[in-house]
Amino acid sequence: MEIENGQYSFESLQAPIAVRSNVINLGMQTLSGEIIDPKCYFGAMNPGQGKPHISCAARCISGGIMPVLKYEVNNQNKYVVLVGLNGEEINSKVLNYIGIPVEIKGNLSSIDNWGILKIDPKNKIYIVDKY
């Protein structure tokens, strides 16, 4: 594509206006579930489980796909994105816990119906017998 000044050229606009999100802080929570990668879990391996899922999830998360904790409330699966205290990626911190039952403590919030669990990467993720 070639861009030139003229009738069909792009026109610069003002800076975009920030969109307000509906943020609801749900406070400190301890959630039990399984760390998954949403790309393959909801895609090619729908639903992912077993050794192939763990291997795939480890590759995806180590490659930059956001880690998600799948947990259950009233027999319904729920999902929260796992991030650091300031919203930074923590992928390398959760690699040893993918696909196994874990318990994680963090500050839970909901942003436009997306669950976000901000965790301190220095805190321990606990392996549990079952969730």
N, CA, C and O atoms as CSV, one atom per row, in Angstrom:
chain,resi,resn,atom,element,x,y,z
A,1,MET,N,N,0.855,-1.168,0.000
A,1,MET,CA,C,0.000,0.000,0.000
A,1,MET,C,C,0.892,1.219,0.000
A,1,MET,O,O,1.909,1.258,0.692
A,2,GLU,N,N,0.515,2.192,-0.763
A,2,GLU,CA,C,1.273,3.431,-0.825
A,2,GLU,C,C,0.388,4.564,-0.322
A,2,GLU,O,O,-0.771,4.679,-0.719
A,3,ILE,N,N,0.927,5.380,0.535
A,3,ILE,CA,C,0.190,6.521,1.082
A,3,ILE,C,C,0.773,7.785,0.480
A,3,ILE,O,O,1.991,7.960,0.442
A,4,GLU,N,N,-0.094,8.660,0.014
A,4,GLU,CA,C,0.368,9.937,-0.530
A,4,GLU,C,C,-0.569,11.027,-0.061
A,4,GLU,O,O,-1.704,10.757,0.333
A,5,ASN,N,N,-0.108,12.217,-0.102
A,5,ASN,CA,C,-0.974,13.345,0.257
A,5,ASN,C,C,-1.981,13.542,-0.860
A,5,ASN,O,O,-1.633,13.515,-2.040
A,6,GLY,N,N,-3.200,13.737,-0.485
A,6,GLY,CA,C,-4.216,13.939,-1.504
A,6,GLY,C,C,-5.583,13.563,-1.006
A,6,GLY,O,O,-5.816,13.447,0.198
A,7,GLN,N,N,-6.473,13.376,-1.929
A,7,GLN,CA,C,-7.872,13.135,-1.629
A,7,GLN,C,C,-8.083,11.889,-0.757
A,7,GLN,O,O,-8.966,11.896,0.100
A,8,TYR,N,N,-7.302,10.828,-0.951
A,8,TYR,CA,C,-7.522,9.578,-0.237
A,8,TYR,C,C,-6.513,9.329,0.881
A,8,TYR,O,O,-6.397,8.201,1.359
A,9,SER,N,N,-5.799,10.332,1.297
A,9,SER,CA,C,-4.802,10.151,2.352
A,9,SER,C,C,-5.481,10.129,3.721
A,9,SER,O,O,-6.627,10.551,3.876
A,10,PHE,N,N,-4.742,9.625,4.703
A,10,PHE,CA,C,-5.262,9.575,6.069
A,10,PHE,C,C,-5.242,10.963,6.686
A,10,PHE,O,O,-4.382,11.787,6.376
A,11,GLU,N,N,-6.186,11.199,7.549
A,11,GLU,CA,C,-6.266,12.476,8.239
A,11,GLU,C,C,-5.992,12.234,9.712
A,11,GLU,O,O,-6.585,11.335,10.308
A,12,SER,N,N,-5.106,13.019,10.313
A,12,SER,CA,C,-4.816,12.813,11.733
A,12,SER,C,C,-5.960,13.359,12.569
A,12,SER,O,O,-6.565,14.382,12.248
A,13,LEU,N,N,-6.236,12.648,13.648
A,13,LEU,CA,C,-7.311,13.018,14.557
A,13,LEU,C,C,-6.734,13.303,15.929
A,13,LEU,O,O,-5.542,13.106,16.168
A,14,GLN,N,N,-7.583,13.766,16.825
A,14,GLN,CA,C,-7.158,13.990,18.204
A,14,GLN,C,C,-6.831,12.652,18.849
A,14,GLN,O,O,-7.208,11.593,18.347
A,15,ALA,N,N,-6.123,12.720,19.971
A,15,ALA,CA,C,-5.813,11.509,20.726
A,15,ALA,C,C,-7.118,10.821,21.113
A,15,ALA,O,O,-8.116,11.495,21.370
A,16,PRO,N,N,-7.127,9.493,21.159
A,16,PRO,CA,C,-8.357,8.775,21.519
A,16,PRO,C,C,-8.798,9.115,22.940
A,16,PRO,O,O,-7.978,9.373,23.822
A,17,ILE,N,N,-10.078,9.108,23.128
A,17,ILE,CA,C,-10.656,9.362,24.449
A,17,ILE,C,C,-10.618,8.061,25.233
A,17,ILE,O,O,-10.991,7.006,24.720
A,18,ALA,N,N,-10.167,8.141,26.475
A,18,ALA,CA,C,-10.099,6.944,27.318
A,18,ALA,C,C,-11.504,6.418,27.582
A,18,ALA,O,O,-12.421,7.175,27.900
A,19,VAL,N,N,-11.649,5.125,27.446
A,19,VAL,CA,C,-12.924,4.472,27.703
A,19,VAL,C,C,-12.964,4.071,29.167
A,19,VAL,O,O,-12.020,3.471,29.681
A,20,ARG,N,N,-14.036,4.397,29.822
A,20,ARG,CA,C,-14.171,4.025,31.231
A,20,ARG,C,C,-14.627,2.588,31.342
A,20,ARG,O,O,-15.589,2.172,30.697
A,21,SER,N,N,-13.930,1.845,32.160
A,21,SER,CA,C,-14.312,0.462,32.404
A,21,SER,C,C,-15.118,0.384,33.689
A,21,SER,O,O,-14.960,1.209,34.589
A,22,ASN,N,N,-15.954,-0.583,33.760
A,22,ASN,CA,C,-16.737,-0.818,34.957
A,22,ASN,C,C,-15.936,-1.752,35.857
A,22,ASN,O,O,-16.049,-2.972,35.746
A,23,VAL,N,N,-15.120,-1.178,36.756
A,23,VAL,CA,C,-14.250,-1.951,37.631
A,23,VAL,C,C,-14.948,-2.171,38.970
A,23,VAL,O,O,-15.409,-1.229,39.615
A,24,ILE,N,N,-15.010,-3.431,39.365
A,24,ILE,CA,C,-15.586,-3.782,40.666
A,24,ILE,C,C,-14.517,-4.527,41.444
A,24,ILE,O,O,-14.074,-5.598,41.027
A,25,ASN,N,N,-14.095,-3.962,42.586
A,25,ASN,CA,C,-13.092,-4.613,43.425
A,25,ASN,C,C,-13.803,-5.560,44.388
A,25,ASN,O,O,-14.669,-5.148,45.161
A,26,LEU,N,N,-13.425,-6.826,44.326
A,26,LEU,CA,C,-14.066,-7.849,45.160
A,26,LEU,C,C,-13.203,-8.244,46.351
A,26,LEU,O,O,-13.575,-9.132,47.118
A,27,GLY,N,N,-12.050,-7.591,46.515
A,27,GLY,CA,C,-11.198,-7.807,47.681
A,27,GLY,C,C,-10.323,-9.047,47.587
A,27,GLY,O,O,-10.281,-9.736,46.568
A,28,MET,N,N,-9.630,-9.305,48.683
A,28,MET,CA,C,-8.730,-10.462,48.755
A,28,MET,C,C,-9.552,-11.747,48.746
A,28,MET,O,O,-10.531,-11.888,49.478
A,29,GLN,N,N,-9.131,-12.666,47.905
A,29,GLN,CA,C,-9.818,-13.951,47.762
A,29,GLN,C,C,-8.776,-15.060,47.675
A,29,GLN,O,O,-7.657,-14.845,47.209
A,30,THR,N,N,-9.154,-16.230,48.125
A,30,THR,CA,C,-8.346,-17.423,47.904
A,30,THR,C,C,-9.166,-18.338,47.013
A,30,THR,O,O,-10.255,-18.776,47.385
A,31,LEU,N,N,-8.632,-18.622,45.830
A,31,LEU,CA,C,-9.351,-19.425,44.842
A,31,LEU,C,C,-8.611,-20.730,44.597
A,31,LEU,O,O,-7.381,-20.758,44.544
A,32,SER,N,N,-9.360,-21.797,44.451
A,32,SER,CA,C,-8.788,-23.109,44.147
A,32,SER,C,C,-9.242,-23.538,42.767
A,32,SER,O,O,-10.427,-23.469,42.439
A,33,GLY,N,N,-8.285,-23.983,41.958
A,33,GLY,CA,C,-8.630,-24.415,40.612
A,33,GLY,C,C,-7.410,-24.901,39.869
A,33,GLY,O,O,-6.495,-25.481,40.454
A,34,GLU,N,N,-7.407,-24.654,38.562
A,34,GLU,CA,C,-6.341,-25.134,37.680
A,34,GLU,C,C,-5.910,-23.994,36.762
A,34,GLU,O,O,-6.753,-23.299,36.195
A,35,ILE,N,N,-4.604,-23.801,36.613
A,35,ILE,CA,C,-4.088,-22.788,35.710
A,35,ILE,C,C,-4.103,-23.360,34.294
A,35,ILE,O,O,-3.565,-24.436,34.033
A,36,ILE,N,N,-4.728,-22.619,33.398
A,36,ILE,CA,C,-4.864,-23.033,32.003
A,36,ILE,C,C,-4.395,-21.904,31.088
A,36,ILE,O,O,-4.176,-20.778,31.535
A,37,ASP,N,N,-4.245,-22.221,29.805
A,37,ASP,CA,C,-4.048,-21.163,28.820
A,37,ASP,C,C,-5.347,-21.049,28.036
A,37,ASP,O,O,-5.853,-22.058,27.544
A,38,PRO,N,N,-5.896,-19.853,27.906
A,38,PRO,CA,C,-7.198,-19.715,27.255
A,38,PRO,C,C,-7.168,-19.969,25.751
A,38,PRO,O,O,-8.194,-20.313,25.165
A,39,LYS,N,N,-6.019,-19.805,25.124
A,39,LYS,CA,C,-5.933,-19.976,23.666
A,39,LYS,C,C,-6.293,-21.404,23.263
A,39,LYS,O,O,-7.185,-21.613,22.440
A,40,CYS,N,N,-5.612,-22.369,23.832
A,40,CYS,CA,C,-5.860,-23.765,23.457
A,40,CYS,C,C,-7.005,-24.385,24.244
A,40,CYS,O,O,-7.735,-25.224,23.717
A,41,TYR,N,N,-7.169,-23.985,25.492
A,41,TYR,CA,C,-8.225,-24.568,26.318
A,41,TYR,C,C,-9.596,-24.345,25.681
A,41,TYR,O,O,-10.425,-25.254,25.635
A,42,PHE,N,N,-9.823,-23.128,25.192
A,42,PHE,CA,C,-11.111,-22.815,24.570
A,42,PHE,C,C,-11.082,-23.000,23.061
A,42,PHE,O,O,-12.104,-22.835,22.396
A,43,GLY,N,N,-9.920,-23.339,22.517
A,43,GLY,CA,C,-9.778,-23.462,21.071
A,43,GLY,C,C,-9.566,-24.890,20.645
A,43,GLY,O,O,-10.471,-25.720,20.732
A,44,ALA,N,N,-8.367,-25.172,20.184
A,44,ALA,CA,C,-8.045,-26.467,19.576
A,44,ALA,C,C,-8.226,-27.641,20.529
A,44,ALA,O,O,-8.569,-28.737,20.086
A,45,MET,N,N,-8.008,-27.443,21.812
A,45,MET,CA,C,-8.094,-28.552,22.773
A,45,MET,C,C,-9.371,-28.467,23.608
A,45,MET,O,O,-9.395,-28.952,24.740
A,46,ASN,N,N,-10.396,-27.882,23.091
A,46,ASN,CA,C,-11.616,-27.565,23.821
A,46,ASN,C,C,-12.340,-28.813,24.302
A,46,ASN,O,O,-12.738,-29.618,23.461
A,47,PRO,N,N,-12.537,-29.029,25.603
A,47,PRO,CA,C,-11.761,-28.421,26.678
A,47,PRO,C,C,-10.472,-29.217,26.878
A,47,PRO,O,O,-10.458,-30.438,26.719
A,48,GLY,N,N,-9.430,-28.543,27.214
A,48,GLY,CA,C,-8.138,-29.197,27.402
A,48,GLY,C,C,-8.052,-29.927,28.726
A,48,GLY,O,O,-8.487,-29.413,29.756
A,49,GLN,N,N,-7.494,-31.116,28.699
A,49,GLN,CA,C,-7.256,-31.856,29.935
A,49,GLN,C,C,-6.193,-32.917,29.693
A,49,GLN,O,O,-5.949,-33.314,28.554
A,50,GLY,N,N,-5.571,-33.367,30.755
A,50,GLY,CA,C,-4.566,-34.414,30.655
A,50,GLY,C,C,-3.201,-33.904,30.245
A,50,GLY,O,O,-2.973,-32.698,30.152
A,51,LYS,N,N,-2.284,-34.853,29.999
A,51,LYS,CA,C,-0.900,-34.503,29.675
A,51,LYS,C,C,-0.763,-33.649,28.413
A,51,LYS,O,O,0.027,-32.705,28.421
A,52,PRO,N,N,-1.493,-33.931,27.326
A,52,PRO,CA,C,-1.355,-33.061,26.148
A,52,PRO,C,C,-1.732,-31.612,26.457
A,52,PRO,O,O,-1.093,-30.683,25.963
A,53,HIS,N,N,-2.771,-31.422,27.276
A,53,HIS,CA,C,-3.205,-30.075,27.665
A,53,HIS,C,C,-2.129,-29.379,28.488
A,53,HIS,O,O,-1.839,-28.205,28.258
A,54,ILE,N,N,-1.543,-30.078,29.431
A,54,ILE,CA,C,-0.517,-29.477,30.290
A,54,ILE,C,C,0.684,-29.056,29.455
A,54,ILE,O,O,1.213,-27.959,29.635
A,55,SER,N,N,1.111,-29.910,28.557
A,55,SER,CA,C,2.251,-29.609,27.696
A,55,SER,C,C,1.957,-28.406,26.801
A,55,SER,O,O,2.789,-27.509,26.668
A,56,CYS,N,N,0.801,-28.390,26.202
A,56,CYS,CA,C,0.407,-27.290,25.323
A,56,CYS,C,C,0.284,-25.993,26.114
A,56,CYS,O,O,0.770,-24.952,25.671
A,57,ALA,N,N,-0.356,-26.042,27.273
A,57,ALA,CA,C,-0.541,-24.854,28.102
A,57,ALA,C,C,0.800,-24.289,28.553
A,57,ALA,O,O,0.979,-23.072,28.583
A,58,ALA,N,N,1.741,-25.160,28.902
A,58,ALA,CA,C,3.064,-24.694,29.328
A,58,ALA,C,C,3.755,-23.957,28.184
A,58,ALA,O,O,4.375,-22.916,28.401
A,59,ARG,N,N,3.651,-24.488,26.978
A,59,ARG,CA,C,4.267,-23.816,25.824
A,59,ARG,C,C,3.581,-22.485,25.531
A,59,ARG,O,O,4.247,-21.484,25.270
A,60,CYS,N,N,2.271,-22.475,25.574
A,60,CYS,CA,C,1.539,-21.236,25.281
A,60,CYS,C,C,1.828,-20.152,26.319
A,60,CYS,O,O,2.104,-19.005,25.966
A,61,ILE,N,N,1.764,-20.519,27.599
A,61,ILE,CA,C,1.987,-19.537,28.656
A,61,ILE,C,C,3.437,-19.066,28.655
A,61,ILE,O,O,3.694,-17.878,28.850
A,62,SER,N,N,4.388,-19.968,28.441
A,62,SER,CA,C,5.788,-19.534,28.391
A,62,SER,C,C,6.032,-18.665,27.159
A,62,SER,O,O,6.975,-17.874,27.143
A,63,GLY,N,N,5.201,-18.798,26.135
A,63,GLY,CA,C,5.318,-17.991,24.934
A,63,GLY,C,C,4.588,-16.664,24.995
A,63,GLY,O,O,4.662,-15.876,24.052
A,64,GLY,N,N,3.872,-16.398,26.106
A,64,GLY,CA,C,3.243,-15.092,26.262
A,64,GLY,C,C,1.737,-15.068,26.378
A,64,GLY,O,O,1.161,-14.010,26.627
A,65,ILE,N,N,1.076,-16.213,26.203
A,65,ILE,CA,C,-0.377,-16.246,26.378
A,65,ILE,C,C,-0.672,-16.076,27.868
A,65,ILE,O,O,-0.028,-16.707,28.706
A,66,MET,N,N,-1.643,-15.226,28.199
A,66,MET,CA,C,-1.932,-14.940,29.606
A,66,MET,C,C,-2.414,-16.193,30.335
A,66,MET,O,O,-3.221,-16.953,29.801
A,67,PRO,N,N,-1.919,-16.407,31.558
A,67,PRO,CA,C,-2.419,-17.532,32.348
A,67,PRO,C,C,-3.788,-17.197,32.935
A,67,PRO,O,O,-4.061,-16.061,33.323
A,68,VAL,N,N,-4.626,-18.207,32.985
A,68,VAL,CA,C,-5.979,-18.063,33.509
A,68,VAL,C,C,-6.196,-19.149,34.554
A,68,VAL,O,O,-5.790,-20.295,34.362
A,69,LEU,N,N,-6.837,-18.785,35.657
A,69,LEU,CA,C,-7.221,-19.770,36.666
A,69,LEU,C,C,-8.672,-20.151,36.421
A,69,LEU,O,O,-9.564,-19.303,36.440
A,70,LYS,N,N,-8.894,-21.451,36.188
A,70,LYS,CA,C,-10.254,-21.987,36.056
A,70,LYS,C,C,-10.642,-22.506,37.425
A,70,LYS,O,O,-9.950,-23.354,37.986
A,71,TYR,N,N,-11.746,-22.004,37.971
A,71,TYR,CA,C,-12.220,-22.475,39.268
A,71,TYR,C,C,-13.728,-22.653,39.204
A,71,TYR,O,O,-14.361,-22.286,38.214
A,72,GLU,N,N,-14.291,-23.202,40.235
A,72,GLU,CA,C,-15.712,-23.545,40.217
A,72,GLU,C,C,-16.454,-22.845,41.353
A,72,GLU,O,O,-15.975,-22.793,42.485
A,73,VAL,N,N,-17.626,-22.309,41.032
A,73,VAL,CA,C,-18.528,-21.720,42.023
A,73,VAL,C,C,-19.923,-22.245,41.724
A,73,VAL,O,O,-20.438,-22.061,40.622
A,74,ASN,N,N,-20.529,-22.894,42.702
A,74,ASN,CA,C,-21.877,-23.451,42.541
A,74,ASN,C,C,-21.991,-24.302,41.273
A,74,ASN,O,O,-22.916,-24.136,40.477
A,75,ASN,N,N,-21.034,-25.213,41.104
A,75,ASN,CA,C,-20.993,-26.132,39.964
A,75,ASN,C,C,-20.903,-25.438,38.606
A,75,ASN,O,O,-21.255,-26.028,37.585
A,76,GLN,N,N,-20.435,-24.193,38.588
A,76,GLN,CA,C,-20.213,-23.475,37.336
A,76,GLN,C,C,-18.748,-23.093,37.238
A,76,GLN,O,O,-18.164,-22.593,38.199
A,77,ASN,N,N,-18.152,-23.332,36.068
A,77,ASN,CA,C,-16.768,-22.923,35.861
A,77,ASN,C,C,-16.681,-21.410,35.739
A,77,ASN,O,O,-17.484,-20.778,35.052
A,78,LYS,N,N,-15.702,-20.849,36.410
A,78,LYS,CA,C,-15.390,-19.420,36.344
A,78,LYS,C,C,-13.933,-19.298,35.934
A,78,LYS,O,O,-13.155,-20.236,36.108
A,79,TYR,N,N,-13.564,-18.149,35.392
A,79,TYR,CA,C,-12.210,-17.946,34.894
A,79,TYR,C,C,-11.726,-16.559,35.286
A,79,TYR,O,O,-12.460,-15.578,35.163
A,80,VAL,N,N,-10.475,-16.480,35.763
A,80,VAL,CA,C,-9.856,-15.197,36.065
A,80,VAL,C,C,-8.467,-15.154,35.444
A,80,VAL,O,O,-7.726,-16.137,35.477
A,81,VAL,N,N,-8.131,-14.011,34.885
A,81,VAL,CA,C,-6.796,-13.785,34.348
A,81,VAL,C,C,-5.860,-13.545,35.526
A,81,VAL,O,O,-6.204,-12.808,36.451
A,82,LEU,N,N,-4.683,-14.159,35.500
A,82,LEU,CA,C,-3.701,-13.991,36.570
A,82,LEU,C,C,-2.657,-12.954,36.145
A,82,LEU,O,O,-2.008,-13.091,35.108
A,83,VAL,N,N,-2.514,-11.919,36.970
A,83,VAL,CA,C,-1.520,-10.875,36.717
A,83,VAL,C,C,-0.820,-10.540,38.027
A,83,VAL,O,O,-1.254,-10.963,39.098
A,84,GLY,N,N,0.268,-9.777,37.933
A,84,GLY,CA,C,0.976,-9.317,39.121
A,84,GLY,C,C,0.220,-8.186,39.797
A,84,GLY,O,O,-0.835,-7.764,39.323
A,85,LEU,N,N,0.763,-7.698,40.906
A,85,LEU,CA,C,0.098,-6.666,41.695
A,85,LEU,C,C,-0.187,-5.390,40.917
A,85,LEU,O,O,-1.164,-4.697,41.200
A,86,ASN,N,N,0.653,-5.075,39.943
A,86,ASN,CA,C,0.473,-3.867,39.138
A,86,ASN,C,C,-0.015,-4.178,37.732
A,86,ASN,O,O,0.113,-3.347,36.832
A,87,GLY,N,N,-0.570,-5.363,37.537
A,87,GLY,CA,C,-1.090,-5.753,36.245
A,87,GLY,C,C,-0.047,-6.327,35.298
A,87,GLY,O,O,-0.343,-6.584,34.131
A,88,GLU,N,N,1.185,-6.533,35.795
A,88,GLU,CA,C,2.250,-7.062,34.944
A,88,GLU,C,C,2.087,-8.561,34.726
A,88,GLU,O,O,1.436,-9.250,35.512
A,89,GLU,N,N,2.689,-9.054,33.647
A,89,GLU,CA,C,2.607,-10.481,33.351
A,89,GLU,C,C,3.429,-11.279,34.365
A,89,GLU,O,O,4.477,-10.838,34.838
A,90,ILE,N,N,2.920,-12.455,34.676
A,90,ILE,CA,C,3.581,-13.329,35.663
A,90,ILE,C,C,3.751,-14.739,35.101
A,90,ILE,O,O,3.889,-15.702,35.855
A,91,ASN,N,N,3.739,-14.849,33.796
A,91,ASN,CA,C,3.761,-16.154,33.138
A,91,ASN,C,C,4.846,-17.072,33.674
A,91,ASN,O,O,4.573,-18.233,33.980
A,92,SER,N,N,6.076,-16.574,33.794
A,92,SER,CA,C,7.184,-17.429,34.234
A,92,SER,C,C,7.009,-17.889,35.680
A,92,SER,O,O,7.590,-18.900,36.074
A,93,LYS,N,N,6.225,-17.172,36.471
A,93,LYS,CA,C,6.023,-17.517,37.884
A,93,LYS,C,C,5.032,-18.657,38.083
A,93,LYS,O,O,5.004,-19.264,39.154
A,94,VAL,N,N,4.209,-18.963,37.059
A,94,VAL,CA,C,3.171,-19.980,37.229
A,94,VAL,C,C,3.435,-21.254,36.430
A,94,VAL,O,O,2.635,-22.189,36.486
A,95,LEU,N,N,4.529,-21.307,35.696
A,95,LEU,CA,C,4.791,-22.446,34.809
A,95,LEU,C,C,4.808,-23.792,35.527
A,95,LEU,O,O,4.361,-24.792,34.966
A,96,ASN,N,N,5.314,-23.835,36.752
A,96,ASN,CA,C,5.392,-25.108,37.491
A,96,ASN,C,C,4.047,-25.565,38.042
A,96,ASN,O,O,3.953,-26.645,38.626
A,97,TYR,N,N,3.005,-24.755,37.861
A,97,TYR,CA,C,1.705,-25.067,38.466
A,97,TYR,C,C,0.598,-25.281,37.432
A,97,TYR,O,O,-0.575,-25.382,37.795
A,98,ILE,N,N,0.955,-25.350,36.169
A,98,ILE,CA,C,-0.038,-25.487,35.103
A,98,ILE,C,C,-0.653,-26.884,35.116
A,98,ILE,O,O,0.054,-27.889,35.190
A,99,GLY,N,N,-1.991,-26.928,35.043
A,99,GLY,CA,C,-2.695,-28.193,34.878
A,99,GLY,C,C,-2.821,-29.050,36.118
A,99,GLY,O,O,-3.243,-30.203,36.026
A,100,ILE,N,N,-2.465,-28.516,37.278
A,100,ILE,CA,C,-2.612,-29.267,38.525
A,100,ILE,C,C,-3.459,-28.445,39.497
A,100,ILE,O,O,-3.482,-27.218,39.406
A,101,PRO,N,N,-4.149,-29.100,40.416
A,101,PRO,CA,C,-4.977,-28.356,41.368
A,101,PRO,C,C,-4.119,-27.444,42.257
A,101,PRO,O,O,-3.166,-27.890,42.897
A,102,VAL,N,N,-4.488,-26.153,42.278
A,102,VAL,CA,C,-3.747,-25.172,43.066
A,102,VAL,C,C,-4.694,-24.285,43.855
A,102,VAL,O,O,-5.896,-24.232,43.594
A,103,GLU,N,N,-4.119,-23.593,44.823
A,103,GLU,CA,C,-4.833,-22.587,45.606
A,103,GLU,C,C,-4.010,-21.315,45.532
A,103,GLU,O,O,-2.818,-21.318,45.839
A,104,ILE,N,N,-4.654,-20.219,45.120
A,104,ILE,CA,C,-3.960,-18.950,44.926
A,104,ILE,C,C,-4.724,-17.850,45.654
A,104,ILE,O,O,-5.950,-17.770,45.576
A,105,LYS,N,N,-3.975,-16.997,46.368
A,105,LYS,CA,C,-4.569,-15.863,47.073
A,105,LYS,C,C,-4.196,-14.584,46.331
A,105,LYS,O,O,-3.045,-14.395,45.937
A,106,GLY,N,N,-5.188,-13.705,46.143
A,106,GLY,CA,C,-4.928,-12.443,45.477
A,106,GLY,C,C,-6.107,-11.501,45.574
A,106,GLY,O,O,-7.145,-11.831,46.146
A,107,ASN,N,N,-5.928,-10.323,45.004
A,107,ASN,CA,C,-6.981,-9.305,44.996
A,107,ASN,C,C,-7.820,-9.500,43.733
A,107,ASN,O,O,-7.333,-9.322,42.616
A,108,LEU,N,N,-9.075,-9.864,43.926
A,108,LEU,CA,C,-9.973,-10.175,42.820
A,108,LEU,C,C,-10.763,-8.936,42.420
A,108,LEU,O,O,-11.296,-8.218,43.266
A,109,SER,N,N,-10.826,-8.705,41.127
A,109,SER,CA,C,-11.665,-7.626,40.625
A,109,SER,C,C,-12.346,-8.096,39.344
A,109,SER,O,O,-11.946,-9.081,38.724
A,110,SER,N,N,-13.361,-7.375,38.981
A,110,SER,CA,C,-14.087,-7.641,37.754
A,110,SER,C,C,-14.038,-6.368,36.926
A,110,SER,O,O,-14.412,-5.293,37.396
A,111,ILE,N,N,-13.575,-6.497,35.689
A,111,ILE,CA,C,-13.503,-5.350,34.791
A,111,ILE,C,C,-14.314,-5.693,33.555
A,111,ILE,O,O,-13.910,-6.520,32.737
A,112,ASP,N,N,-15.467,-5.043,33.431
A,112,ASP,CA,C,-16.360,-5.324,32.304
A,112,ASP,C,C,-16.585,-6.821,32.119
A,112,ASP,O,O,-16.458,-7.338,31.009
A,113,ASN,N,N,-16.916,-7.510,33.196
A,113,ASN,CA,C,-17.211,-8.945,33.218
A,113,ASN,C,C,-15.998,-9.846,33.026
A,113,ASN,O,O,-16.162,-11.055,32.860
A,114,TRP,N,N,-14.791,-9.298,33.044
A,114,TRP,CA,C,-13.564,-10.099,33.019
A,114,TRP,C,C,-13.053,-10.191,34.440
A,114,TRP,O,O,-12.864,-9.170,35.100
A,115,GLY,N,N,-12.827,-11.404,34.919
A,115,GLY,CA,C,-12.247,-11.592,36.240
A,115,GLY,C,C,-10.739,-11.411,36.173
A,115,GLY,O,O,-10.083,-11.967,35.292
A,116,ILE,N,N,-10.194,-10.646,37.090
A,116,ILE,CA,C,-8.754,-10.406,37.172
A,116,ILE,C,C,-8.326,-10.719,38.604
A,116,ILE,O,O,-8.903,-10.193,39.556
A,117,LEU,N,N,-7.322,-11.570,38.755
A,117,LEU,CA,C,-6.776,-11.864,40.079
A,117,LEU,C,C,-5.342,-11.357,40.110
A,117,LEU,O,O,-4.455,-11.907,39.458
A,118,LYS,N,N,-5.134,-10.288,40.888
A,118,LYS,CA,C,-3.796,-9.712,41.038
A,118,LYS,C,C,-3.106,-10.436,42.181
A,118,LYS,O,O,-3.552,-10.395,43.328
A,119,ILE,N,N,-2.011,-11.098,41.844
A,119,ILE,CA,C,-1.303,-11.870,42.866
A,119,ILE,C,C,0.113,-11.333,43.032
A,119,ILE,O,O,0.701,-10.774,42.107
A,120,ASP,N,N,0.634,-11.517,44.221
A,120,ASP,CA,C,2.016,-11.149,44.503
A,120,ASP,C,C,2.877,-12.334,44.100
A,120,ASP,O,O,2.790,-13.395,44.718
A,121,PRO,N,N,3.712,-12.175,43.070
A,121,PRO,CA,C,4.528,-13.299,42.612
A,121,PRO,C,C,5.461,-13.865,43.690
A,121,PRO,O,O,5.965,-14.980,43.549
A,122,LYS,N,N,5.691,-13.109,44.757
A,122,LYS,CA,C,6.539,-13.598,45.849
A,122,LYS,C,C,5.789,-14.573,46.753
A,122,LYS,O,O,6.403,-15.379,47.451
A,123,ASN,N,N,4.445,-14.493,46.733
A,123,ASN,CA,C,3.643,-15.402,47.563
A,123,ASN,C,C,3.606,-16.786,46.932
A,123,ASN,O,O,3.696,-16.937,45.714
A,124,LYS,N,N,3.474,-17.761,47.765
A,124,LYS,CA,C,3.478,-19.148,47.313
A,124,LYS,C,C,2.128,-19.522,46.708
A,124,LYS,O,O,1.074,-19.137,47.213
A,125,ILE,N,N,2.184,-20.275,45.623
A,125,ILE,CA,C,0.999,-20.917,45.060
A,125,ILE,C,C,0.982,-22.312,45.658
A,125,ILE,O,O,1.979,-23.031,45.586
A,126,TYR,N,N,-0.129,-22.696,46.240
A,126,TYR,CA,C,-0.207,-23.983,46.924
A,126,TYR,C,C,-0.801,-25.048,46.027
A,126,TYR,O,O,-1.804,-24.819,45.352
A,127,ILE,N,N,-0.183,-26.200,46.023
A,127,ILE,CA,C,-0.714,-27.361,45.326
A,127,ILE,C,C,-1.675,-28.044,46.289
A,127,ILE,O,O,-1.336,-28.279,47.448
A,128,VAL,N,N,-2.856,-28.358,45.815
A,128,VAL,CA,C,-3.871,-28.980,46.677
A,128,VAL,C,C,-4.226,-30.352,46.123
A,128,VAL,O,O,-4.001,-30.635,44.947
A,129,ASP,N,N,-4.781,-31.199,46.978
A,129,ASP,CA,C,-5.144,-32.553,46.558
A,129,ASP,C,C,-6.259,-32.533,45.511
A,129,ASP,O,O,-6.214,-33.283,44.536
A,130,LYS,N,N,-7.236,-31.692,45.714
A,130,LYS,CA,C,-8.335,-31.541,44.755
A,130,LYS,C,C,-9.019,-30.237,45.033
A,130,LYS,O,O,-8.849,-29.654,46.104
A,131,TYR,N,N,-9.786,-29.774,44.087
A,131,TYR,CA,C,-10.541,-28.527,44.264
A,131,TYR,C,C,-11.987,-28.749,43.969
A,131,TYR,O,O,-12.786,-27.817,44.063
